[in-house]
């Protein structure tokens, strides 16, 4: 039996958080050098894991909230001379840059005598154009703001904004929110599979993947036409419908996309008669999921069965915040429901302790 580990990293594993300007006290946006150093730290921790489990297969995915937020800010400031950038293009930009940076893992592995390639794959992920999140955005992107700053951007720029969380002093931190539709398919799944079979560690569905929708065929005389964005049209003779996609303004949750990726790889392996045990590890800034988060009666959830996780998640109101821990629990549940062996939610440095059950959160069937 082959063990396949899906490692889903938050965008914060590339971009450090919590930095403050010593003079103004305001949040400090990490520069590229800081991001490289943070990525190097993450890659050392991942290399530790691979060194202990050298025979396993690995796929790395990542979020891109801070990075897409920075790309959007750059585009805003450039509006007097450059056109705006849609979210799907911002996602593609972040996939390439962050995949390049996470390629540091290959160098770290070489220092330990492990010769494994790490390859970033720009990946499209399919969503439904009628997903309700297009009407009620839920995904946080970009830096944090005070409530006053966030509401000002809402008034001035038409942003949707929500309270993200409270800091250690109890002050509300607000962020921009954008549509986050549920992923349903991965366009480049065969390419991911080919990399795995070649012994390469893929970095894929970055930021949840580039959000695309399936384009319906339209009859046009003796042929059929597919109309995508920007007035581009593809025409062919009538016959078997083609799968043609076009980008949409959204950001896909990377944990849901990672769960879909793991389940798709598992099903495809089984269809070939191969026996895979697939796990999903969602690395985050918290030591697992908690009830009554940041309250005096906070409770760590160390190990849950699928049934227990579903019961807690489905409480009204849901005890896990939307846009942060909520999608992680949802992704873990979906992953186990669709055949995954186990799902973990933890900090990267606590991976071994999480496997031992003394840290993080473990969800099993």
Protein Blocks (a to p, Z undefined) as FASTA:
>chain_A
ZZdddddddfklmmcghiacfklopacdddfklmmmmmmmmmmmmmmmmmmmmmbccddd
ddfklmmmmmmmmmmmmmmmpccddfklmmmmmmmmmmmmmmmmmmmmmmnopacddddd
dddddddfkbfklmmccbdgdjdddfklmmmmmmmnopacddfbdcfkopacdddddddd
ddfbdfklmmmmmmmmnopacdehehhiaaddddddddehjbccdddehhiacdddeddd
ddddddddddddfklmmmmmmmmmmmmmmmnopacddddddddfbecjaehihiaklccd
fbccfklmmmmmmpccdfbdghilmmmmmmmmmmmmnopabdcdddfklmmmmmnopgcj
dddZZ
